[in-house]
Amino acid sequence: MDLPVDPSARAVAQRIPSGTVRRARRRRPTGEPPPLPHHLQTSGVRWLVAALVLVALTIVVFAGGLRGVAVDVTVVDDAVVRWLAGLEVQGLAGVWQALAALSSWWILNGLLYGLIAALLVLRRFRHLIVLLIVAELVSLLAENVLAAIAQRPRPFGVVIREGWGGWAMPSVQVMYLAASLVVVLYTLVPEGRWRNTGKWIAVALITLAALGRLALGADAPTDVLVGVALGVTIPLLAYRWFTPSEVFPISYRRGSGAHLDVGGARGAAIGQALHDQLGLVATEVKPFGLAGSAGSTPLRITVAGDPPTVLFGKLYARTHLRSDRWYKLGRELLYGRLEDEKPFNTVRRLVQQEDYALSLMARAGLPSPTPYGFVELTPEREYLLVTEFFAGASELGEAEIDDQVIDDGLAIIRRLWDAGLAHRDIKPANLLVGDGHLLLIDVAFVQARPSPWRQAVDLANMMLCLGLRSSPERVYGRALGQFSVSEITEGFAAARGLALPSQLRRMLRDQGRDLHAEFLRLLPSPPQPVSIQRWTLRRVGLLGATVVLAVLLVAFLVSTTNNDDAVKTSLEVESLACSDLEPLWLEAQSVPSASQVPCVRPLPVGWALGNVAVNDGRSVISLDHDRAGEVMVARLTAGCDVGQATEQASGQPGVRRYQLVERQGPDFSAVRFDVFPGGCVTTRIRAPAPNRAEVTAAAPSILGFTPRQQLAQALEQRSGGRLQLDP
């Protein structure tokens, strides 16, 4: 039912046309959600809970090494792997290899390169930034944190027939495949039927790749489970939080990315907000005039009444706020700060500014829309500004104009000057012609007490807009009635390059004429161009920071897309003592034929373990000296060629040692070969001249060896005979 207008709404009611249905406004109680609450979808919450539970269980079970419950889990996992590996069907081995290839590093790096290229081409820079952050975060959490805590070797008792690197928990390659497919879905596939179909395809691809790696012995089921949970959860939450589809929709239809979908939940929220906060009953909300708007979503709102009233709305979201920030940052990098261009901190302040600017325009007697207030859809994220709708008016670029319209346009600039205001965005889309008069809209960036340069730019831009639909001679002649020659000259001296709105520059190009030059020829003397370059310490600092960030980004891309994970995967361990069984088991798995596994004996003062990298077919151990840097790199492989090296005493049963001195001085360089049945450790020793004696004296006693048989017995003892190191 219709209710009397409450006193707080009286001012707005006096402006809204009579006959409009008004309702009592309603205050939202504390704790009640806003019309359009911001939240993760339930599937995102489920994935988050699942990932947290799995990560917590992984830490609880495996953080203490292969003991207790960790042994029980490993026994079950390895039984599944052995069963799959033992299936004997003709051609099945080739099928497993093909399935595992879905998560190969060639495929993963190809996906990453392709995603980066596609997002650059499609100009989805925000999605690209999230992708880079997600890639780094996934790598950090999985490889540097969780894997280092769990320290889980590969499945025992099977022949590993697929490439692998580092600890087994979580399955890094399956994790990256899952993460890549989620990123594809949320950056390239439109929401709805296509994305839902894509999710099932992604599930199938991940499942097939995981089956292939399980059957080939590279991963265990729980490794895959944790890898998939991390690979799906991190990018899913990142894209739903930072690039929600309702704000950053994936669409291949032509149009501006600034325009939001006003159907569905957002459409219902707009209706509720108008009813509760302004007392208006919206019967229809539809986009309007999208072609001329890049900084908001313009709407045509029909509200109930007798007759129905049409209002104009501008929907602002955080995407528009960020676009404003990037635009102003770009301007400052290219030109410096031409005026007060400090970006807005919140969407609320952006909307408040325009609502206030409309009031300033009305107070100055300018022909701009009457403001009716604004409503909140999502706190600090989305707001809708409601104003008068100029029915029947058309854009200047599509209207026929006469002297009255030209005089109106020039009078608008004069009135802005007199009121101490500048519009800052004079372009055809913001100039409407209705009932033979010119109207001014989109006052979001109106500035009070602007610089003289900005006021002069407004004048030149208005004359250029009017000249598009008339002639420079006609506009110039009418302008002399309201402005002096010196003021017009100043305007065209200032209006150059980025000082002209992009739509105006585009329309000038489309006409195939240099309208600016035609106006200049009408002036008594050519103006001296006003430089729009402003050099400040802030601008120099921003340029320097931009260069540094660009270099870091390139370095990050190189490090992210190289094959280090495929050929040299670090274990992130601080010790490789001959009693540390987990990393030694993993080394033994890297070269299944090796009868000895290298370890590091207690180090002399000044020495430290640099890195331990383990991959299928090789293990690499590097050692550092506090004054000489990296001085030893030992590499375990299945064999080596000792060449002309001279045999020396090894001091290790079953190991024959050879050494070849490559350089005696001033810096010392040598290669040592420790050969044993089924394997070889090649150690390169480098000693700078000042530290040669110290390094060469300690080097022979740094590396030790643990027999493979001893490691196998330790595993059987830990597991009560349920696990065997080798098949």
N, C-alpha and C positions, 0 to 999 in steps of 0.2 A: 504494500500500500504506500501511497505518497505520504511523506511526513513533512512537517514544517521545517524550514531551513534553520539549523542551529546557528547561534550568534557567531561562532568562530568561522562559519562559512559565508557570513553575510557579504564580505568584500568580494569573494569570488562569485557569489550568486548575482551580485549587481552587474558583473561583467558578462556572465553567460547569458545568451539570448533567452528571452522570455518564452515560456512554453516547454522548456526543457525539464524532464522529470528529474527531481532531486530526491535523494535519500539521505537519511541521517548518517553522518560519518561515524566510523567505528574505530576506536583505538585498539591496536593489537596488544593483548595482555602479555606481560613478561613470560617468556618460556614458550609462547605459541610461535610456530614456524612462520616465516614470511610467506608472501604469496608464491614465490619461486625459490624454495630452499635449495641451497647448494649442498649436494651430498654425492658420495660415491654410489654407484649402482650396487645392488646386493651381490652380484657376481664378484665385483671387485673386493668387497668385504670378505666374501668366502675365500677367495684366493689369498688375501692377506692373512686371514686366520690360519689357513692351511700351511702357508709358507712359514709363519712364525712357529707353529707347532712342530713342523718338520725340522726347522733349524734348531729349535730348542732340544728336540729329541736327539738330533745328530750330535750336538755338543755334549749332552748328558751321556750318551752311549759311547761315543768314540773319543772324547777328549782324553781319557785315561789310557789310550792305546788299545791294542787288540787283547782285551781282557774281559772276563765276565760276560755281560749281555752282548758286548761287541762281537765276541766269538760266536755266540748263538745266532746273531743276525747274519754274520758272515757265512756260517755253515749253511743256512737256508738260502741265502743269495747264491752261493757257489753251486749249490745243488741245482738251482734253476738254470744257471749258466751252463753247467755240464750237461743237463738234459737237452737244452737247445742245441749245444754244440755237438751232441752225440746223435742227433737225428740224421739218418743216412737215407737220403732220397737223391736220386740222380739229378744233378743240376742245381740242388738246393744251395750248395756253397756259393755258386755264382750269384744266386738271388740274394743271399745274405750280404755279399760284397756290394751289390748294386744298391741295396737298401741303406747300408752303412754309408755309402758315398753321398747320400743326401745331407749328411752332417760333416762332410769333409771340409777341410780348411779352404779348398778352392771354392766350394759352394758358399761357405760362410763369408769369405772375403768378397766374393762376387756380389752377394746380397748387400753387403755394407756399402761397397762402391756404388752399386746401382741405386740404393736408397739415397745416398748423398747426392748423386747426380740428379735423380728425379726430383728431390725436394728443392734443389737449387733451380732447376728448370721451371718448376711449378711455383717458385717463390714462396714456399711454405717455410720461411726462415725460423719461425718459432718451433715448428715440428722438428726442424733440423737441429736446433740447439738442444731440444729435449733428447733427441736421438744421441747426440754426442755425450750428453750427461749420463744417459742411461747406459751407454756402452762402457763408460768409465766406472760407473757405480756397480754394474753387474760384475765386471772384472775384479774390482776391488773386493767386494763382499765375498764372491765365490772363491777366487784363486788366492787372494792375499789374506783373507780372514778365515772363512769356514774350512777351506781345504787344509790350511796350516794348522788349524785346531784339531780337525778329525784325523789327519795323517793316515788315511786308509789306503793300503796297497791295492793293486788290481786283483781280480778274481784269482784264487789259487787253484792249482790242479788242472788247469786247462791250457791248451796252446792258444796264445793270443795272436789272432790272425788279422788284426786291424790296427791302424796307427793310433797311438795314444801318447799323452805327455802329462807328467806330473801325477799328483794324487788322484785317486779314483773318485773321491767324494768332494763335491758333486760332479756329475758327468758334464764336463765343461762344453764339449761339442754339442751335445743334445740341448744343454742350457742355452747356448748361443743360437742354435737353430730355432728354439721356441721363442726366444726374445726377438729374433729377426722377423719371424712370421707375425708376431703380435705388432711390431712396429709397422710392418707392411699394412696390416689391417687398419691400424689407427692413423696412418698418414696418407694412404693411397686409395683405400676402399671406402666408398660412401656408406654411411650408416644405414641400417635397414636390411633388406633382403640380401643385398650383395655381401655385406659384412657378415651376416649370419651364415650364409653359405661358405664364405671364406673361413670362418671359424672351424667348420667341420672339415674342410680341406686341410687346414693347419693341424687339426687333431690327427688326421690320417697320416700326414707327412711325419709328424713327430713320433707317432706310434711305430711307423714302419722303420724310421731311422733308428729308434731305440731298440727294436727287435733285432735289426741287423747288427748293432754293436754288442748286444747281449749274446747273440748266437756266435759271434766271432771272438768272444771272451774279453773284449776291451772294457766293458762296464758291467756292473751288477745292478739288479733291479732297484735297490734303494738309492744307488748313485743317480740313476735316471730319474727316479721320483723326486728327489731333492732338486736336481738340476732343472727339471720341468717347472717345479713350483717357483723357483727363483726366476727362471727365464720368462715365465708368464707374469708373475706378480709385479715385478719392478717396472717394466714398461707399461703394463696395464694401468697401474696406479698413477704413474707419471703422466701419461697422456690423458687419463680421465680427470686428473686434477689440474694440470697446467694447460691442456688444450681440449677442454670439454667440447663435445660435438655441437652442443647448443650454441656455443660461442665461436668455435672455429670449425664449422662444418666442412667436411670433405665433399666437394662438389666439382663437377667438370662442366657445369652450365656457366655460360658467360655472365659475369656480374662481379660486383665488388665483394671482397671478403669481409667488408665491414658490415654487410647487411645480414641481420640475424633472421632466423625463421620465427615467425610470429604465430605459428599454429601450435597445436598440441598443448603441452603443459605451459609453455610461455604465453600462449594466447589466453588460456584460462586464467593465468596469473595476472595478466593485464586487466582483464575484466574484473577480477576480484579487487585488485588494487584501486582501480578507478571508483568502484562502488564503496569500498571501505574508507579511502583516504580523501576522495573529492566528492563523494555522494553522487556520482554519475553512473548511469546504467548504460553500458556499452552494448550495442546490438550488432556492431560489425567493426572489425579491426583488420585492415589490409594494408600492405605496402603501397607507397605512393611516391612517385618522383625519384626512383632509385638512381636513375642515370646521372643526376647532378649531385648526388651525395656520396661522399667517401668517408665521412667522419662520424656517421651515425646511421640508424635505420629509420627513415621517415615513414610515418604512418598516417593513414586517413581513418579517423575514428568517428563512427556514427553513434550518437547517444540517443536514448529514447526521449520522445517529446512530441508535442503537437504544434508544428510539424517536427520531425526528427532534426536534430542539430548535428552538423558535421564539424568536428574539431581536428586540429592537426597535432600530431605527436612526434616526438623525436626520442627514439630508444637508444640509450647510451649503456655501454657495457665496458668491462675492463679491457677488452680488445681495442676499443676506441681510445681509451686512456693510454695504452701502450703505444698505439700508432702515433698519437700526439707526441709522446716522448721521443720515439725514434725519429719522427719528422723534424722535431726541433733540434735533436742531436745532429742529424744530418746537415741541417742548415748551419749550425754553429761550426761544424767541421769544414764546410765549404766556404762559408762567408764570415764566420764570426758572429757574435751577438749583435744584430742590427738594432735591437730594442729589447724591452723586457720580454724574454721568451722562456721564462722559467716554466717547466712543465707542471701540470697539475699532479698532486700527490694521490688523490682519490677520485673515483667516479662521482661521488657526492659533490665534491667541490667543483668539478667540471659542470655539473648540472646547475648547481647554485650560481655559478658565474653567468651562465646563459640566462637563467631566470632573472637575475639582478640586471643583466645587460638589457633585457627586454623592458624592464621598468625604467632604466635610464633613457632608453629610446622613446618610450611613451612620454616621459617627463619633458623631453626635448622637443616633443611635437613631431617626431619623425613617423612616416607611414610604415610602421612595423607591426607585426601581430601582437594582439593583446595577450599577455601571459595569464594562464589560469592556475599555475602551480605545477608541481611535479609529484610523482608517486614513487614509492620504493618497491621494487620487485624482489631484489636480493640485497641485503645490507652490504654496502661498499662494493657491490659488483654490478648491479643493473638498476637503472632508474629511467622513468619515462616523463619527459617534459610535455606538458599540454598547453597549447596556445590556440589562438583564433585561426580558423581556416579561411584563406582567401578564395572563396568559391568563384569559379569562372575566370580566374586569372591565368595567364599563360606566361611561360618564361620569355625573357627578352629576346633570346635567340630564335624564337619561333613567332614573334609578334610583329605586326606592322606598327611603326612608330611615327609620330608627328612632332611638331614643335613643342606641343604641350608635354609630351613624354620626355623630350630632350630637356626642356626646362625643369621638369620635375627631378630628373636625375641630377642635374647640376645643382638644383636647390637642396637636394639631400646632402650633397657634399658640403655646401655652404653651411647648412644647419648643423652638420656634424662638427665642422670647424668651430662654429660659434658656441656649441655646447662643450667643446674641449674633448671630443670623442674621435675615434678612428675605427672604421669597420674592419679593416685588415683583410677582407676577403671579397672584394668587389669583383664579381664575375657574372656572366649571363644567368647561371642557375640560381643566383641569389637576388636577381632582379625580376620582378613579375609586373606584367602590365594588366591592369584590371579597370574596367570602366574608363578607359582613356587616361589613366594615371599610372605612374610608376610606384611600385611598392618594394620595400627592402626587407629581406628575410635573412635567416641564419646569422644571428648576431652573437654566436658563441664566443668569438674572439674579439669582441669589441673592447677597446682599450681606452681608459680615461687618462686625460692629459698625456697624449702620445707625443712622440718626437715630431718635429716639423717634417722630417723626411717621410715618416709614415703618412702624415696627412697629405703631403704632396703626391705620394704614390696612389692614395685613394682617388684623388682628382684625375690623374692620368688614366687609371684603370677604368673609371666611369666613362671618360671620354672615348676610350678604346671600345668599351662595350657598346656605347651608343653608336659609334662609327661603324660597327659591324652591321647594323641594320639601317644605317643612313649613309652619309658621306662625311669625310673629315671636314670639308669646307663648311657644311651646314652646322655640324656640332661645334666647330671652332667659333663660328660666327655667333651662335647662341651663348657660348661660354664667355665671350667678351662682355656680355651683359651682366655677368655676375662675378667674374674674376678678372684680375689685371693680367696683362701680358706676362709680367714677371712671375706671377703665380702659376700660370699655365706652363711657362718655360721651366720653372722649377720642378713641376710635376713630371714632365717628360724627361728631364735630366735624371730624375730619381727612379723612374719606372723602367727598369731593365732586368733581364734575366729572371732570377727567382723571385723578384719583386712582383712579377705578374703571376696570378694564379694559373695552375696547370691547365684548367679548362679553357681559360682565355687564350693562353699560348697555343693550345691545340686548334681552337677555332680560327685564330689568325693564320696558322699554317694551312688549314683546310681551304681558306679563301684564296690562297695562292698570291697574296699581296702583302706588301710591307706597310701595314696601316700605321705603324709607329713612325716610319720614315715619312709617310705622307703628312702626318701632323707636324713633324719637324720642319718640313718645307714651308708650312704656313706661318711659322714663327718669324719675326723680323730678323733674328740672328740665331744661329744654331746654338743650343745650350751646351755647356761644359758638363759632360756626364759626371754624376755623383758616384764616387766609388762606394761599392757595397762590401768591400773587403775590410774587415775589422780584425786586426791582430792584437791578441791579448795573451797574457801568460796562461790563462785558462784554456784558450784555444790551442796554444802550443802544447800544453800538457795533455789535452784530449787527443790531439793528433799523435803524440808520442805514445800514449797509452793504447791507441788503436793499432799502431804499428806493432807494438809489443804483443798485443792480444792476437793479431793476425799471425805473427811468427809462432806463438804458442799453439794456435789452432792448427797450423800446418804441421808442427812437430807432433801434436796429438794425433792428427790424422795419420801421419806416417807410422807412429808407434802403434796405433790401433789396427791399421790395415796391413802390417807386415806379418811375416810368418814365424815370429819368435815363439808363439805358443805351440806351433807345430814342430819346431826343430830344437828349441831350447827352453823347456818349461821349468821354471824355478820351483823348488819345494818350499821356499820361505822357511828354512830351518836354521837354527843358530848353532847346531852341533851335528856332527856326523861321527860320533865316537863309535868305536868298534862294538859297543854294547847297545847302541841305539838300533833296535831290531826293525822297527817299521821302515825307516828309510833304506836300510840295508836289504830288506825283503824286496822293496821296490826296485832297487838297483839290480838285484838278482833277476827280477822279472824283465828288466830292460834288455839283458843279454842272457837268454835262457841257457846257453851253452857254457857260460863262464863257470869254471870250478872255483874261482876266487872272486871275492867282492871287495873293492877298495873301501877303506874307512880312514878316518883321521885320528892319529894318535894325539895325546896331550901336546898342545902347541907351546913352543918356547915363548918367552916374553917378547912382545912386539909383533907376534904373528896372530892372524885371525882368519876364520873361515869366511871367504867372500861369498860364494854362491854354490848351490848344488842344483843342477838341472838334470832331470831324468826323463828320457823319452824312449820309445821303442827302438832298440838297436844301439843305444848309447846312453852313457851317463857322464856328466862333466862336473868336475870339482875344481873350483878356483880358490886360491889362498892368497891373502894379502899380507904385506909387511907395512908397518906403520910409517916407515921412512922411504920405502922403495915402491910402494903401490902393489899392484898385482904382480906377483913374482912366480907363481906356479899355477899351471892349468893341467889337470889330469883328466884323461878321457878314456873311459872303459868302452871297448868294442869287442866284437867277436874275433878279430884278428888284426894284425898289423905287419908291415914290412920293415924289418930292422935295418935293411940295407947294409951300410958299411959301419954300423955301430959296433963298438967293442964290448964284449961281455965282461960283466963285473959280478962280484958277489952280491947276492940279494939279501941274505940274512932271513929269508922267508921260505919255509919248506914248500916245495912244489912250484916255486917261482924262479924263472931265469931272468936276469937283468942285463940290459944292454944300454950303452950310452954313447951318444954322438955329440961332440962339442962343435957347435957351429961357429962360435966366435969367442976368442979369448979376451980381447980387450979393445977399447977401455971397458966397454960393457960386456958382461959375460952372457952367453946364450947357449943352451944345450937342450938336447932331446933325450929322454930316458924311456926305454921300453921294458916293461915288466910283463913277461910272457908266461902263460900257464895254459893247461889244457882247456880249450874252448873259449879262450879270451886273451885280451891284451890291454894293459893300461899304458897309454902314451902320455908322458908328462913333459911339458915344455917348461923350462926354467929360464928365467930372465933376471939378471942381477945387474943393476947399475954399478958403475965403478966404485962409488963411495961405500956401497953396502955389499960388495961382491963376497968378501970373506965370510961375513955373517950369514948371508943367504946360502952360499954353497956348502957351508959347514952344517947347517941345520936341514937342508933339503932332503938328504937321503933318509932321514929318520921320521919325516912328517907323515908319510902314507903308510898305513898298515893294511893287512888283508885278513878277511874272515872267510874261511872255507865255506863253500856252498852247502856241503853236507852238515856243517854245524848249524847254519841258518835253518835248514830243513828240519833238523832235530828240535831246534828251539820252537819252531812253529807247531810241530806235532805235540810237544810238551805243553805249550800254551793252550792248545785246543783239545787236549785229551785224546789225541790221535784222530780227530775228525777232519783236520785240514792237512793237506800235503802241499809243499811248495811247488813241486813239479808234477806233471801228469803221470 
